[in-house]
Amino acid sequence: MHDVLLYALPLFGLCLVAELAWGWWRGRQTYRLADTLSSLSQGLLSQAVAVVTPLFQTGLYASVHRHLALVSPGLWHGALGVAGSIVFYDFCDYWLHRASHESALLWAAHAVHHQSEHFNLSTALRQESFYTVTGAPFFLPMALAGVPTAHFALAGTVVLFYQFWIHTEHIGRLGWLDRIVSTPSNHRVHHAVNPAYLDRNYGAILVLWDRLFGTFTEEREPCVYGTVKPLHSWRPLAAVGQVYAELWQRMRATPRWGDKLRVLVKSPGWAPPGVALQAMPTAERLAQPRFDPPTPPGKRRLAVGLFAATTVASGGWLAVADDLPLLANLAIAAGTTAALAVIGWLISPRA
């Protein structure tokens, strides 16, 4: 997986530059420097976490497949087997994605991907650090059904790469395709906080799952992006910890143990009786300007330079990570996190 990403990163970078240039040419720019650095930093952070959590990447799946598979792996051989594995993965991913919006603890991991108030190809790379860890059990039905581990990894890569192109505002409605697969129009709806759009269009490749299970909505009004409670920070650890901190505070304010557990498993907006949640009125949230505080030019240049160096170093690390001991990978991951924290500090406003 690391090797595939290494080859894909330059292509992703070229696509970002192309979208940036297209936006300038059309007079409709969808990028802001601080937001883009923040999103790309989350992508690097997610890769650092992936390197040090191999058990949850493929290890757990491989173990279940080896010891508990109920169907012969031979069923999945050939091109049809690979295609079936991708569809199966997409189906499991739909339920993981839906559960991640309907269960507070899973939302805490997934929220990072939604925090950007812009929608562009860099948003696609704003990957969640702990989403794979919390979501690993959702794909175990594939292991029980005998889908080989190699097919599982390939399907995950295909789904990840497919989702890249649908994070853009520069592609409009696509007619009949919008009714079958996830498209930019469908995915803009998913990232919006408009009341009519909340918790809709979960499908990664096939939007047919949403149509089948009643979670599909067409794009009918301009989208307002981000989360219902905006992050308003460029600091990567603040982004990762935002919802976890909110859940912890909610649990501390809850006297009954049963309700403390319900805070984690019920919807992100649920609170037990007697615990008030501070919610921004819908009209105020939709009218709120995007978070884009000014940053001194010198700090912006320094942040860009440090991010470029961190990206190059991370690429070199990913190329050899599988051959390094765990402690070495943990140390490099910690260093990468520290560098990204400095970048976030440089582009963040001062109180």
Secondary structure, DSSP 8 states (H G I E B T S, - for coil): -HHHHHHHHHHHHHHHHHHHHHHHHHT-----HHHHHHHHHHHHHHHHHHHH-HIIIIIHHHHHHHHH--S-GGGG-HHHHHHHHHHHHHHHHHHHHHHHHHSHHHHHHHGGGG--SS-SHHHHT---SSHHHHHGGGGHHHHHTT--HHHHHHHHHHHHHHHHHTS-SSS---GGGGGTB--HHHHHHHHB--TTTTT----SSBTHHHHHHT------S---BS-SS------HHHHHHHHHHHHHHHHHT--SHHHHHHHHHS-TT---TT-------HHHHHH---------HHHHHHHHHHHHHHHHHHHHHHHHGGGS-HHHHHHHHHHHHHHHHHHHHHHS---
